[in-house]
Amino acid sequence: LALNPWDVVLCVSGTIISCENAVVVVLICHSPAFRAPTFLLIGSLATADLLAGVGLLLHFAFVYFVPWEALSLLTVGLLVTSFTASVSSLLAITIDRYLSLCNALTYHSARTVTRTYIMLLLTWGASICYGLLPVMGWNCLEEPSACSVVRPLSRSHLALLCASLLAVFAALLQLYVQICRIVCRHAQQIAVQRHLLASSHCTRKGIATLAVTLGTFGCCWLPFAVYGLLGHGGSPALYAYATLLPAAHSSLLNPVIYAFRNRRVQRELWALCCGCLCPALPFPSRSPSDV
């Protein structure tokens, strides 16, 4: 089989994704400071993205070195599970941040921990079910005319996945609009209490952060979701690769947005890498719900 440059790019991306998210998973598992509900959700996101990177590597290996149909189906199932869990974890993180703003006084309670575990259970339960569908027979291997733009997924299965992606994006958009309203209202109340007029900087910074978060998700996943709904199995493979690559790179950007920008993560990463040999850096404290 001739080597496809797009597959090489996806393989290299999978290697970087695996290494990057493995650091986050090890960091969260290693440090007892990351037992807060928000960090559990970030750990779920990193685990899903780590599995996505491993799935990209296995896909490349099974296509070019071990071309076995059964293994190919297992790889597709792993990729569907991991990417679905990644998107669902993003939704769970956004819900957690929205609830932390709405219920600030009762957020740090046993109820929040229980709710977090329920969201994790629903996230991974639904993702595993989505990933088992092609393995259990919902594929187009026996009926090539039913193939979607992503073989061996059938058109109906990919349509379900893409419709779910669009629904998640709509939910994220609605949640972020509500979060922006709450942030602006809180900033205005603080400014009134302190008799200040210059509270717009913090508000603009928060809104810009939310815009980057939502914009990254949209740029990565919307092209694939739209093409998956409108394309067909006879379309050139170039179009499928051109939309799959940004979707895969969402797993590359998630650790940067949700983990490495957090001051507590930076501090623990510094301590893990350098131990007691390096002086502590004066990282200012931030809330676990910060991006």
Disulfide bonds with the S-S distance in Angstrom:
Cys140-Cys147 1.92
